[in-house]
Amino acid sequence: MLPQQFNLLGHTITVKIDNSYCQENECIGQFIPWSNTIMMATKYKTEKTWRKYKPSVIEHTFHHELAHCILYYTGHADLWLNEQLVDLIGGLYHQYETTKR
């Protein structure tokens, strides 16, 4: 389940579901630092209809965008835009969250 918002270093980050935004921007998720927002999609548009993403795809994408957000607030511009690093950290955190007991 996705949070609606959370705080990092005194900044409130809002998580919004906006399938149309993500379709237009060709993404499943996107961290927007100037508005402290993570935009997420739960479904995508095909030629005929909207189809739902699998929950695991949504969860992994959220953790990926969360990693962008966390690295952004470290103040290192070279880190928060490093997709390979972000995907690795996000994937590891997602695995931790889904397998902890």
Secondary structure, DSSP 8 states (H G I E B T S, - for coil): ---SEEEETTEEEEEEE-HHHHHHTT-SEEEEGGGTEEEE-SEEE-SSSEEE--HHHHHHHHHHHHHHHHHHTTT-HHHHT-HHHHHHHHHHHHHHHHH--
